[in-house]
Every structure is written in C-alpha cells, then in structure tokens.
Amino acid sequence: MIRGLLRVGFEPVKVAASCFTAPLVDPLNRTGWTGNDTPKEATTTLATLDFGGASGLYDFTDNQWHNQLRLRRIVIRGSHGEIADDMVVRLAGGRTILKSFLTRSQLGYDLNLDGYDTEHISFEGVLYRNPYLGLRLMDEEIALTSLLIATGTWARGDGPPPYPLAQGCQDHLIGLAIEESAATGVPIVTGVEPWSR
C-alpha cells in the first residue's frame, strides 16, 4: 500500500526498522474469540521507508489483522495537505484550508432496509462504487473478488496483469529489508533489481 499510495516504482529505498515487545491482550484469532484476557508479549515493528523524495512509516503489531484492540490508522502526507484515516485536509487556494471526509455509504442501517452492503465511498462525489452490490461481501472479499476477476481477464489476454510479479517481488524485497533492519539495527538500502527492467 505504501508504494502504491506514494506512486513509487523500483528505485532503491532506505529502510530503518526496529522492534519492541509489550504485553497485549489477544482476544481474537483466525478461529474466533479465544476467551483469554491475559496479556501476552506482542511484537511491534516500526520502519521508516525513504524512497528519496517520498517516505512512508510501517507500523505493525503481531496479529493486528484480528486483534480489534488495535485501530486501523493511515496517514498520507502531501505537500498541500494530508489524509488521516477518513479526514482530508488541504490547501484550497489563497488563505483557505478545507477539511472534508471520505464517507462510506453503508446500506442496512436505520431506515435503510436494502440489506447490509457497502454501496460506495464518496469525497465531493463518488470515488468508489462497490461493483458487487447485493452480494453482501466484506471489504476483503470485495478486494479478493476484484483481484480474481482481473486475473481471469489478464489470463485470457483481455487486460493487464492485476499485480505483476515484478511489483510483488519489489514489495517482498522491502518486507525482507524491514525484517533485516529490525533484526540487525542497521539501516538497509535496497538495490535496483533485475525484475525492475
């Protein structure tokens, strides 16, 4: 996500990472509620990714996918404003700073009896429309379905690869650099690899 949001390619990245452990209750895992409210050691990995002119911060805690005691956070900073979770703040010209929100239109609440489904996400107009409206898919299932359909289109020769191998290799390279830097305490600079050509 960091590379995609920053629109960076295959250039070298300087990675500086560290890990720390702290007690954390882990009430949920892949199989559901554990019934255990005893804190256990969980590792958090923090890493700065310097792409030279663009940068990102990686922040991940063990079992973050399932542990609802950890909130989703995303901050995207640009030269004219930033996005923090669902809020957008930006310079709109002159002496005008605007704050707006990314808003999810969720069916099935209050007086809406159309069933539980994500309809669209808007920001001064519709930014994203759920292509599978009516199937009652959660966000991850929408993403997986979109990827599978795009993969089928690519396999038939009717479209571009949805996540080319070179992109996956680059993302994995950065993941390995995060792990190596966290383990050694030394910043790692990735190279320009053969798949970038």
Secondary structure, 3 states (H helix, E strand, C coil): CHHHHHCCCCCCCEEEEEEEEEEECCCEECCEECCCCCCEEEEEEEEEEECCCCEEEEEEECCCCCCCCCCCCCEEEECCEEEECCEEEEECCCCCEEEEECEEEEECCCCCCCCCEEEEEECCCEEEECCCCCCCCCHHHHHHHHHHHHHHHHHCCCCCCCCCHHHHHHHHHHHHHHHHHHHHCCCEECCCCHHHC
